[in-house]
Amino acid sequence: MKNLIFIIAIVLNIMNISAQEKDEIIVQKGKVWPKSSKKGITYKVPDKVSEKFEGEWIYKDANTTFKVQIMSVKELSKITGNYVKVLKGIYCHSNTSNDCKYSNESNKTLVYESEWDDQFEDKICFSFFDTGYKKYGKVTFEILKNGKASWTLVETERGKVTFDRTKPKKGFSVPTSLILNKQK
Protein backbone atom coordinates (compact mmCIF):
# COMPACT_ATOMS: atom_id res chain seq x y z
CA MET A 1 0.00 0.00 0.00
CA LYS A 2 2.85 2.39 0.85
CA ASN A 3 4.39 1.68 -2.55
CA LEU A 4 1.12 2.48 -4.32
CA ILE A 5 0.77 5.81 -2.47
CA PHE A 6 4.41 6.61 -3.26
CA ILE A 7 3.90 5.84 -6.99
CA ILE A 8 0.72 7.96 -7.11
CA ALA A 9 2.58 10.85 -5.44
CA ILE A 10 5.38 10.64 -8.03
CA VAL A 11 2.91 10.56 -10.94
CA LEU A 12 1.01 13.58 -9.57
CA ASN A 13 4.29 15.44 -9.07
CA ILE A 14 5.35 14.74 -12.68
CA MET A 15 1.94 15.87 -13.95
CA ASN A 16 2.26 19.11 -11.94
CA ILE A 17 5.72 19.82 -13.40
CA SER A 18 4.42 19.20 -16.94
CA ALA A 19 1.49 21.54 -16.35
CA GLN A 20 3.83 24.25 -15.11
CA GLU A 21 6.00 23.96 -18.23
CA LYS A 22 2.93 24.44 -20.45
CA ASP A 23 2.20 27.73 -18.67
CA GLU A 24 5.11 29.27 -20.54
CA ILE A 25 4.52 30.58 -24.07
CA ILE A 26 7.52 31.10 -26.33
CA VAL A 27 7.04 34.19 -28.51
CA GLN A 28 8.34 33.74 -32.05
CA LYS A 29 9.71 36.46 -34.32
CA GLY A 30 7.02 38.25 -36.31
CA LYS A 31 4.20 36.26 -34.74
CA VAL A 32 1.21 37.66 -32.91
CA TRP A 33 1.21 36.70 -29.25
CA PRO A 34 -1.28 33.92 -28.58
CA LYS A 35 -4.10 35.15 -26.38
CA SER A 36 -4.99 33.30 -23.23
CA SER A 37 -7.69 33.91 -20.66
CA LYS A 38 -5.68 31.88 -18.17
CA LYS A 39 -3.83 33.91 -15.52
CA GLY A 40 -0.22 33.25 -14.55
CA ILE A 41 1.13 32.42 -18.01
CA THR A 42 4.68 33.55 -18.78
CA TYR A 43 5.44 35.00 -22.22
CA LYS A 44 9.09 34.96 -23.28
CA VAL A 45 11.39 34.85 -26.27
CA PRO A 46 13.47 31.70 -26.82
CA ASP A 47 16.38 31.46 -24.36
CA LYS A 48 19.00 31.53 -27.14
CA VAL A 49 17.66 34.93 -28.21
CA SER A 50 17.85 36.63 -24.79
CA GLU A 51 21.08 34.86 -23.78
CA LYS A 52 23.16 36.77 -26.33
CA PHE A 53 22.42 39.98 -24.37
CA GLU A 54 22.63 38.50 -20.87
CA GLY A 55 25.79 38.73 -18.81
CA GLU A 56 28.32 41.30 -17.69
CA TRP A 57 29.71 43.79 -20.21
CA ILE A 58 32.73 45.93 -19.30
CA TYR A 59 34.69 48.90 -20.60
CA LYS A 60 37.90 49.78 -18.77
CA ASP A 61 40.83 52.07 -19.52
CA ALA A 62 43.34 53.96 -17.36
CA ASN A 63 40.72 56.53 -16.27
CA THR A 64 37.29 54.93 -16.59
CA THR A 65 35.50 51.77 -15.57
CA PHE A 66 31.98 51.18 -16.85
CA LYS A 67 30.04 47.95 -16.32
CA VAL A 68 26.61 46.77 -17.39
CA GLN A 69 24.95 43.59 -16.11
CA ILE A 70 22.01 42.44 -18.26
CA MET A 71 19.66 39.72 -17.05
CA SER A 72 16.30 38.22 -17.90
CA VAL A 73 13.64 38.89 -15.26
CA LYS A 74 10.04 37.79 -14.90
CA GLU A 75 7.58 40.64 -14.32
CA LEU A 76 3.86 40.57 -13.65
CA SER A 77 1.62 42.56 -15.98
CA LYS A 78 -1.06 44.12 -13.79
CA ILE A 79 -3.30 44.49 -16.83
CA THR A 80 -3.38 40.86 -17.96
CA GLY A 81 -2.38 39.02 -14.79
CA ASN A 82 0.29 37.21 -16.79
CA TYR A 83 4.06 37.36 -16.64
CA VAL A 84 6.53 38.59 -19.22
CA LYS A 85 10.23 37.74 -19.23
CA VAL A 86 12.11 40.91 -20.15
CA LEU A 87 15.71 42.03 -20.21
CA LYS A 88 16.80 44.46 -17.51
CA GLY A 89 20.15 45.81 -16.57
CA ILE A 90 22.10 47.58 -13.90
CA TYR A 91 25.19 49.67 -14.37
CA CYS A 92 28.10 51.16 -12.46
CA HIS A 93 30.64 53.80 -13.44
CA SER A 94 33.90 55.09 -12.01
CA ASN A 95 36.10 57.93 -13.28
CA THR A 96 39.14 56.44 -11.61
CA SER A 97 41.18 53.37 -12.38
CA ASN A 98 39.43 51.68 -9.43
CA ASP A 99 36.82 49.09 -10.19
CA CYS A 100 33.19 50.14 -9.76
CA LYS A 101 30.66 48.12 -7.77
CA TYR A 102 27.01 47.51 -8.59
CA SER A 103 24.58 48.84 -6.05
CA ASN A 104 20.98 48.00 -5.29
CA GLU A 105 19.89 51.53 -6.21
CA SER A 106 16.79 51.21 -8.36
CA ASN A 107 17.73 54.41 -10.18
CA LYS A 108 20.73 52.63 -11.73
CA THR A 109 18.45 50.19 -13.53
CA LEU A 110 18.18 49.88 -17.30
CA VAL A 111 14.57 49.18 -18.29
CA TYR A 112 13.82 47.34 -21.55
CA GLU A 113 12.23 49.70 -24.07
CA SER A 114 12.38 47.87 -27.43
CA GLU A 115 9.75 46.03 -29.41
CA TRP A 116 9.72 42.28 -28.77
CA ASP A 117 11.00 41.42 -32.25
CA ASP A 118 14.09 43.59 -31.70
CA GLN A 119 15.55 40.87 -29.47
CA PHE A 120 15.70 38.56 -32.48
CA GLU A 121 18.10 41.00 -34.09
CA ASP A 122 21.24 42.22 -32.38
CA LYS A 123 20.06 45.61 -31.12
CA ILE A 124 17.82 46.56 -28.20
CA CYS A 125 17.05 49.75 -26.30
CA PHE A 126 16.80 50.57 -22.62
CA SER A 127 15.50 53.63 -20.82
CA PHE A 128 18.22 55.09 -18.63
CA PHE A 129 18.32 57.38 -15.61
CA ASP A 130 21.54 59.34 -15.01
CA THR A 131 21.99 59.49 -11.23
CA GLY A 132 24.72 62.13 -11.54
CA TYR A 133 22.80 64.63 -13.67
CA LYS A 134 19.34 63.45 -12.54
CA LYS A 135 17.91 63.07 -16.05
CA TYR A 136 16.72 60.40 -18.45
CA GLY A 137 18.16 59.04 -21.65
CA LYS A 138 17.85 56.14 -24.06
CA VAL A 139 20.53 53.48 -24.51
CA THR A 140 20.96 51.52 -27.71
CA PHE A 141 22.79 48.30 -26.93
CA GLU A 142 24.01 46.45 -30.02
CA ILE A 143 25.75 43.08 -30.14
CA LEU A 144 28.88 43.15 -32.30
CA LYS A 145 31.24 40.35 -33.28
CA ASN A 146 33.80 38.64 -31.05
CA GLY A 147 32.07 39.14 -27.69
CA LYS A 148 31.70 42.91 -28.02
CA ALA A 149 28.73 45.27 -27.85
CA SER A 150 28.26 48.96 -28.49
CA TRP A 151 26.64 51.27 -25.91
CA THR A 152 25.15 54.51 -27.24
CA LEU A 153 23.35 56.87 -24.86
CA VAL A 154 21.29 59.81 -26.17
CA GLU A 155 18.97 62.38 -24.65
CA THR A 156 15.24 61.86 -24.89
CA GLU A 157 12.34 64.29 -24.52
CA ARG A 158 11.87 62.94 -21.02
CA GLY A 159 15.53 63.78 -20.34
CA LYS A 160 15.16 67.46 -21.20
CA VAL A 161 13.72 68.16 -17.76
CA THR A 162 15.41 67.01 -14.57
CA PHE A 163 13.67 65.54 -11.56
CA ASP A 164 13.57 68.93 -9.87
CA ARG A 165 12.25 70.57 -13.07
CA THR A 166 15.35 72.69 -13.61
CA LYS A 167 17.19 72.89 -16.90
CA PRO A 168 19.46 69.83 -17.06
CA LYS A 169 23.20 69.87 -17.63
CA LYS A 170 24.30 69.02 -21.14
CA GLY A 171 25.44 65.48 -21.70
CA PHE A 172 25.57 62.71 -19.13
CA SER A 173 27.69 61.78 -16.13
CA VAL A 174 28.46 58.40 -17.72
CA PRO A 175 30.05 57.59 -21.09
CA THR A 176 27.71 58.02 -24.07
CA SER A 177 29.50 55.89 -26.66
CA LEU A 178 31.57 52.82 -25.80
CA ILE A 179 32.52 49.37 -27.03
CA LEU A 180 32.02 46.90 -24.18
CA ASN A 181 33.54 43.42 -23.81
CA LYS A 182 31.46 40.51 -22.57
CA GLN A 183 32.94 38.77 -19.54
CA LYS A 184 33.03 35.01 -19.58
Backbone as CSV, one residue per row, in Angstrom:
resi,resn,N_x,N_y,N_z,CA_x,CA_y,CA_z,C_x,C_y,C_z
1,MET,0.817,-1.188,0.000,0.000,0.000,0.000,0.867,1.260,0.000
2,LYS,1.966,1.239,0.805,2.854,2.388,0.854,3.477,2.637,-0.517
3,ASN,3.802,1.540,-1.207,4.393,1.684,-2.546,3.399,2.312,-3.514
4,LEU,2.140,1.925,-3.443,1.119,2.479,-4.316,0.938,3.976,-4.066
5,ILE,0.897,4.382,-2.816,0.771,5.807,-2.474,1.993,6.566,-2.969
6,PHE,3.179,5.987,-2.805,4.414,6.613,-3.262,4.394,6.792,-4.788
7,ILE,3.965,5.773,-5.521,3.905,5.844,-6.990,2.887,6.903,-7.424
8,ILE,1.736,6.951,-6.777,0.722,7.963,-7.111,1.266,9.364,-6.849
9,ALA,1.991,9.535,-5.752,2.575,10.845,-5.440,3.581,11.262,-6.510
10,ILE,4.390,10.327,-6.969,5.378,10.637,-8.027,4.667,11.011,-9.321
11,VAL,3.650,10.262,-9.708,2.908,10.556,-10.941,2.255,11.938,-10.858
12,LEU,1.639,12.260,-9.734,1.012,13.579,-9.575,2.051,14.690,-9.618
13,ASN,3.209,14.460,-9.042,4.285,15.442,-9.072,4.765,15.683,-10.508
14,ILE,4.938,14.613,-11.272,5.352,14.737,-12.679,4.289,15.477,-13.478
15,MET,3.026,15.171,-13.232,1.945,15.868,-13.950,1.950,17.353,-13.608
16,ASN,2.218,17.714,-12.362,2.263,19.112,-11.943,3.412,19.839,-12.630
17,ILE,4.580,19.207,-12.721,5.723,19.817,-13.403,5.399,20.023,-14.873
18,SER,4.786,19.057,-15.527,4.417,19.196,-16.940,3.429,20.332,-17.135
19,ALA,2.479,20.466,-16.232,1.490,21.542,-16.345,2.155,22.896,-16.185
20,GLN,3.134,22.989,-15.291,3.828,24.255,-15.107,4.596,24.638,-16.357
21,GLU,5.236,23.670,-17.027,5.998,23.958,-18.231,5.088,24.482,-19.345
22,LYS,3.856,24.000,-19.410,2.929,24.443,-20.449,2.404,25.850,-20.184
23,ASP,2.636,26.383,-18.991,2.196,27.730,-18.668,3.187,28.783,-19.153
24,GLU,4.127,28.359,-19.973,5.111,29.271,-20.545,4.926,29.273,-22.060
25,ILE,4.728,30.458,-22.626,4.524,30.578,-24.068,5.743,31.249,-24.683
26,ILE,6.346,30.567,-25.644,7.520,31.096,-26.332,7.030,31.976,-27.485
27,VAL,7.437,33.233,-27.471,7.036,34.189,-28.508,8.016,34.072,-29.671
28,GLN,7.502,33.892,-30.867,8.344,33.738,-32.052,8.412,35.045,-32.827
29,LYS,9.498,35.236,-33.552,9.709,36.463,-34.320,8.580,36.666,-35.329
30,GLY,8.040,37.880,-35.336,7.025,38.246,-36.313,5.653,37.635,-36.082
31,LYS,5.485,36.903,-35.023,4.201,36.256,-34.742,3.403,37.067,-33.738
32,VAL,2.096,37.017,-33.871,1.207,37.661,-32.907,1.201,36.797,-31.646
33,TRP,1.233,37.444,-30.504,1.209,36.704,-29.247,-0.100,35.943,-29.119
34,PRO,-0.036,34.665,-28.790,-1.279,33.919,-28.577,-2.016,34.483,-27.366
35,LYS,-3.293,34.624,-27.482,-4.105,35.146,-26.377,-4.491,33.997,-25.459
36,SER,-4.573,34.303,-24.197,-4.991,33.304,-23.232,-5.792,33.986,-22.143
37,SER,-6.892,33.365,-21.758,-7.692,33.909,-20.663,-7.161,33.394,-19.323
38,LYS,-6.253,32.455,-19.382,-5.677,31.883,-18.173,-4.693,32.868,-17.546
39,LYS,-4.743,33.026,-16.250,-3.826,33.910,-15.518,-2.567,33.131,-15.159
40,GLY,-1.471,33.858,-15.002,-0.224,33.248,-14.554,0.654,32.684,-15.645
41,ILE,0.303,32.897,-16.902,1.125,32.418,-18.010,2.329,33.338,-18.172
42,THR,3.473,32.769,-18.533,4.677,33.554,-18.775,4.957,33.589,-20.275
43,TYR,5.068,34.805,-20.824,5.445,35.000,-22.216,6.927,35.325,-22.260
44,LYS,7.666,34.702,-23.171,9.092,34.963,-23.277,9.585,34.650,-24.681
45,VAL,10.740,35.213,-25.016,11.386,34.851,-26.273,12.213,33.598,-26.003
46,PRO,12.625,32.873,-27.054,13.470,31.696,-26.820,14.740,32.081,-26.058
47,ASP,15.197,31.187,-25.191,16.379,31.461,-24.362,17.588,31.867,-25.197
48,LYS,17.803,31.216,-26.336,18.997,31.529,-27.142,18.961,32.962,-27.657
49,VAL,17.784,33.547,-27.753,17.660,34.934,-28.207,18.066,35.892,-27.094
50,SER,17.526,35.710,-25.900,17.847,36.630,-24.795,19.251,36.392,-24.250
51,GLU,19.762,35.170,-24.347,21.076,34.858,-23.779,22.215,35.629,-24.435
52,LYS,22.062,36.025,-25.682,23.159,36.765,-26.333,23.361,38.142,-25.694
53,PHE,22.319,38.691,-25.045,22.424,39.978,-24.366,22.813,39.817,-22.898
54,GLU,22.427,38.699,-22.300,22.626,38.501,-20.868,24.099,38.362,-20.511
55,GLY,24.441,38.856,-19.323,25.793,38.726,-18.814,26.373,40.075,-18.433
56,GLU,27.644,40.071,-18.089,28.324,41.301,-17.693,29.154,41.815,-18.859
57,TRP,29.013,43.109,-19.129,29.706,43.794,-20.210,30.538,44.911,-19.586
58,ILE,31.822,44.996,-19.971,32.732,45.927,-19.300,33.548,46.748,-20.300
59,TYR,33.716,48.021,-19.932,34.692,48.895,-20.598,35.628,49.379,-19.509
60,LYS,36.943,49.304,-19.766,37.903,49.778,-18.773,39.131,50.313,-19.486
61,ASP,39.550,51.521,-19.081,40.828,52.069,-19.524,41.521,52.651,-18.295
62,ALA,42.567,53.427,-18.494,43.336,53.957,-17.356,42.520,54.882,-16.468
63,ASN,41.474,55.529,-17.026,40.719,56.528,-16.270,39.268,56.163,-15.979
64,THR,38.726,55.196,-16.678,37.291,54.930,-16.592,37.003,53.435,-16.483
65,THR,36.058,53.112,-15.616,35.496,51.765,-15.568,33.992,51.911,-15.715
66,PHE,33.429,51.159,-16.642,31.980,51.179,-16.853,31.532,49.745,-17.050
67,LYS,30.546,49.322,-16.247,30.039,47.951,-16.322,28.523,47.954,-16.482
68,VAL,28.050,46.982,-17.231,26.611,46.768,-17.392,26.343,45.286,-17.179
69,GLN,25.385,44.980,-16.328,24.949,43.594,-16.113,23.535,43.476,-16.660
70,ILE,23.339,42.629,-17.665,22.008,42.438,-18.262,21.510,41.049,-17.894
71,MET,20.255,40.991,-17.455,19.659,39.723,-17.053,18.206,39.650,-17.502
72,SER,17.697,38.446,-17.565,16.296,38.215,-17.900,15.515,38.111,-16.597
73,VAL,14.458,38.910,-16.474,13.643,38.888,-15.258,12.176,38.676,-15.614
74,LYS,11.462,38.075,-14.709,10.039,37.788,-14.899,9.234,38.854,-14.177
75,GLU,8.387,39.572,-14.919,7.584,40.640,-14.322,6.102,40.384,-14.559
76,LEU,5.304,40.744,-13.566,3.859,40.574,-13.645,3.231,41.771,-14.337
77,SER,2.404,41.502,-15.342,1.616,42.556,-15.980,0.334,42.714,-15.172
78,LYS,0.137,43.887,-14.599,-1.062,44.121,-13.791,-2.313,44.145,-14.650
79,ILE,-2.148,44.428,-15.928,-3.303,44.493,-16.826,-3.835,43.105,-17.152
80,THR,-2.939,42.185,-17.519,-3.381,40.858,-17.957,-3.337,39.802,-16.868
81,GLY,-2.547,40.038,-15.811,-2.382,39.019,-14.787,-1.386,37.949,-15.198
82,ASN,-0.717,38.155,-16.316,0.285,37.211,-16.793,1.676,37.796,-16.600
83,TYR,2.667,36.960,-16.810,4.056,37.362,-16.643,4.723,37.531,-17.998
84,VAL,5.737,38.383,-18.019,6.533,38.588,-19.222,7.993,38.545,-18.794
85,LYS,8.794,37.748,-19.502,10.234,37.738,-19.231,10.868,38.815,-20.081
86,VAL,11.489,39.796,-19.437,12.107,40.914,-20.145,13.569,41.041,-19.724
87,LEU,14.324,41.746,-20.547,15.712,42.030,-20.212,15.768,43.306,-19.389
88,LYS,16.549,43.281,-18.340,16.796,44.460,-17.511,18.285,44.524,-17.264
89,GLY,18.737,45.683,-16.855,20.152,45.813,-16.568,20.405,46.734,-15.401
90,ILE,21.610,46.633,-14.877,22.104,47.580,-13.895,23.478,48.022,-14.376
91,TYR,23.895,49.191,-13.930,25.193,49.674,-14.371,25.956,50.291,-13.212
92,CYS,27.268,50.400,-13.390,28.097,51.159,-12.457,29.190,51.848,-13.258
93,HIS,29.676,52.963,-12.727,30.638,53.802,-13.440,31.605,54.413,-12.449
94,SER,32.877,54.461,-12.834,33.896,55.088,-12.008,34.839,55.873,-12.909
95,ASN,35.150,57.109,-12.523,36.095,57.933,-13.280,37.515,57.804,-12.747
96,THR,37.777,56.718,-12.076,39.136,56.437,-11.614,39.523,55.060,-12.141
97,SER,40.753,54.700,-11.927,41.179,53.372,-12.378,40.643,52.272,-11.469
98,ASN,40.017,52.662,-10.336,39.427,51.680,-9.433,38.222,51.023,-10.087
99,ASP,37.973,49.818,-9.685,36.821,49.094,-10.193,35.548,49.673,-9.579
100,CYS,34.456,49.684,-10.336,33.186,50.141,-9.765,32.386,48.936,-9.275
101,LYS,31.496,49.180,-8.358,30.663,48.122,-7.773,29.196,48.420,-8.068
102,TYR,28.454,47.358,-8.396,27.014,47.509,-8.587,26.371,47.806,-7.241
103,SER,25.321,48.592,-7.281,24.579,48.842,-6.046,23.140,48.419,-6.270
104,ASN,22.388,48.375,-5.197,20.979,48.002,-5.293,20.080,49.209,-5.553
105,GLU,20.686,50.339,-5.940,19.892,51.531,-6.208,19.002,51.287,-7.422
106,SER,17.712,51.444,-7.250,16.794,51.205,-8.361,16.972,52.235,-9.469
107,ASN,17.557,53.392,-9.149,17.731,54.410,-10.176,18.942,54.131,-11.070
108,LYS,19.644,53.037,-10.840,20.728,52.629,-11.734,20.307,51.407,-12.545
109,THR,19.016,51.312,-12.790,18.453,50.195,-13.526,18.195,50.599,-14.973
110,LEU,18.508,49.693,-15.892,18.180,49.876,-17.302,16.886,49.115,-17.559
111,VAL,15.875,49.798,-18.078,14.570,49.184,-18.295,14.377,48.953,-19.791
112,TYR,14.005,47.719,-20.153,13.819,47.336,-21.553,12.776,48.227,-22.219
113,GLU,13.108,48.749,-23.399,12.234,49.702,-24.067,12.005,49.368,-25.546
114,SER,12.481,48.229,-26.016,12.376,47.868,-27.431,11.093,47.098,-27.717
115,GLU,10.805,46.946,-28.990,9.747,46.034,-29.414,10.245,44.611,-29.187
116,TRP,9.315,43.668,-29.036,9.724,42.283,-28.770,10.592,41.718,-29.887
117,ASP,10.246,41.990,-31.136,10.996,41.416,-32.249,12.427,41.930,-32.323
118,ASP,12.726,43.061,-31.680,14.093,43.587,-31.704,15.085,42.615,-31.081
119,GLN,14.646,41.820,-30.115,15.546,40.867,-29.471,16.055,39.810,-30.446
120,PHE,15.287,39.559,-31.506,15.702,38.556,-32.478,16.824,39.088,-33.365
121,GLU,16.984,40.386,-33.383,18.105,41.001,-34.094,19.231,41.157,-33.076
122,ASP,20.122,42.060,-33.297,21.244,42.224,-32.380,21.249,43.579,-31.699
123,LYS,20.111,44.267,-31.692,20.058,45.613,-31.124,18.788,45.774,-30.291
124,ILE,18.965,46.269,-29.060,17.822,46.556,-28.196,18.029,47.926,-27.553
125,CYS,16.970,48.444,-26.961,17.047,49.751,-26.296,16.584,49.630,-24.845
126,PHE,17.172,50.478,-24.025,16.798,50.574,-22.616,16.535,52.032,-22.287
127,SER,15.589,52.290,-21.379,15.499,53.633,-20.821,16.540,53.706,-19.707
128,PHE,17.065,54.890,-19.491,18.220,55.087,-18.627,17.980,56.305,-17.747
129,PHE,18.376,56.224,-16.487,18.322,57.381,-15.612,19.736,57.690,-15.144
130,ASP,20.209,58.905,-15.398,21.540,59.343,-15.006,21.459,59.855,-13.570
131,THR,22.047,59.106,-12.640,21.986,59.487,-11.229,22.845,60.704,-10.935
132,GLY,23.865,60.959,-11.758,24.722,62.127,-11.545,24.041,63.415,-11.954
133,TYR,23.446,63.427,-13.153,22.798,64.633,-13.671,21.289,64.631,-13.451
134,LYS,20.774,63.576,-12.868,19.344,63.450,-12.544,18.446,63.683,-13.763
135,LYS,18.747,62.961,-14.853,17.915,63.072,-16.049,17.877,61.742,-16.789
136,TYR,16.939,61.637,-17.725,16.716,60.403,-18.452,17.409,60.409,-19.811
137,GLY,17.618,59.209,-20.320,18.161,59.035,-21.654,17.718,57.694,-22.208
138,LYS,18.181,57.408,-23.415,17.854,56.142,-24.058,19.158,55.496,-24.510
139,VAL,19.334,54.236,-24.149,20.527,53.476,-24.506,20.194,52.533,-25.650
140,THR,21.019,52.546,-26.678,20.958,51.518,-27.708,22.116,50.578,-27.439
141,PHE,21.800,49.326,-27.245,22.794,48.299,-26.933,22.806,47.327,-28.100
142,GLU,23.933,47.263,-28.810,24.005,46.445,-30.022,25.129,45.418,-29.906
143,ILE,24.777,44.164,-30.159,25.752,43.078,-30.142,26.613,43.179,-31.400
144,LEU,27.921,43.147,-31.197,28.878,43.153,-32.303,29.529,41.768,-32.372
145,LYS,30.546,41.636,-33.175,31.238,40.351,-33.281,32.266,40.199,-32.166
146,ASN,32.701,38.974,-31.963,33.797,38.641,-31.049,33.557,39.059,-29.603
147,GLY,32.350,38.869,-29.101,32.069,39.144,-27.690,32.064,40.611,-27.320
148,LYS,31.730,41.466,-28.274,31.701,42.905,-28.023,30.286,43.435,-28.259
149,ALA,30.021,44.597,-27.658,28.734,45.273,-27.850,28.975,46.777,-27.815
150,SER,28.148,47.501,-28.550,28.257,48.961,-28.490,27.172,49.507,-27.564
151,TRP,27.516,50.555,-26.844,26.640,51.270,-25.913,26.544,52.691,-26.425
152,THR,25.349,53.136,-26.788,25.153,54.510,-27.242,24.017,55.107,-26.425
153,LEU,24.317,56.206,-25.734,23.354,56.870,-24.859,23.020,58.237,-25.443
154,VAL,21.735,58.514,-25.634,21.295,59.805,-26.174,20.206,60.386,-25.279
155,GLU,20.044,61.710,-25.376,18.970,62.383,-24.653,17.619,62.032,-25.256
156,THR,16.611,62.059,-24.421,15.237,61.864,-24.885,14.424,63.076,-24.453
157,GLU,13.227,63.194,-24.942,12.341,64.288,-24.522,12.174,64.269,-23.005
158,ARG,12.037,63.081,-22.467,11.872,62.936,-21.023,13.120,63.445,-20.295
159,GLY,14.280,63.367,-20.949,15.528,63.781,-20.340,15.803,65.267,-20.409
160,LYS,14.933,66.024,-21.071,15.162,67.462,-21.197,14.717,68.241,-19.970
161,VAL,14.102,67.553,-19.027,13.716,68.162,-17.757,14.235,67.255,-16.649
162,THR,14.889,67.818,-15.663,15.414,67.010,-14.569,14.312,66.716,-13.562
163,PHE,14.634,65.887,-12.594,13.675,65.535,-11.556,13.152,66.764,-10.829
164,ASP,14.017,67.742,-10.604,13.572,68.928,-9.866,13.074,70.033,-10.801
165,ARG,12.834,69.683,-12.043,12.248,70.571,-13.067,13.158,71.738,-13.471
166,THR,14.421,71.665,-13.151,15.354,72.690,-13.610,15.924,72.275,-14.957
167,LYS,16.574,73.211,-15.619,17.192,72.887,-16.904,18.370,71.940,-16.653
168,PRO,18.407,70.799,-17.330,19.464,69.828,-17.059,20.816,70.254,-17.635
169,LYS,21.868,69.678,-17.077,23.204,69.867,-17.626,23.262,69.187,-18.984
170,LYS,24.125,69.674,-19.842,24.302,69.024,-21.141,25.070,67.731,-20.947
171,GLY,24.742,66.750,-21.755,25.444,65.476,-21.700,24.997,64.605,-20.545
172,PHE,25.860,63.673,-20.187,25.568,62.711,-19.132,26.792,62.546,-18.238
173,SER,26.579,62.016,-17.052,27.694,61.782,-16.133,28.369,60.434,-16.383
174,VAL,27.861,59.683,-17.334,28.456,58.397,-17.721,28.826,58.470,-19.201
175,PRO,29.679,57.569,-19.667,30.046,57.586,-21.090,28.826,57.412,-21.995
176,THR,28.852,58.086,-23.141,27.714,58.022,-24.070,27.964,57.107,-25.260
177,SER,29.195,56.765,-25.514,29.503,55.895,-26.657,30.720,55.042,-26.314
178,LEU,30.495,53.743,-26.188,31.568,52.816,-25.802,31.436,51.495,-26.551
179,ILE,32.548,50.775,-26.618,32.524,49.374,-27.026,32.827,48.579,-25.760
180,LEU,31.911,47.703,-25.397,32.019,46.897,-24.181,32.441,45.468,-24.544
181,ASN,33.142,44.824,-23.642,33.540,43.418,-23.813,32.738,42.548,-22.871
182,LYS,32.225,41.435,-23.406,31.457,40.514,-22.570,32.422,39.666,-21.737
183,GLN,32.119,39.586,-20.442,32.942,38.769,-19.539,32.457,37.347,-19.601
184,LYS,33.372,36.451,-19.492,33.030,35.012,-19.583,32.852,34.425,-18.212
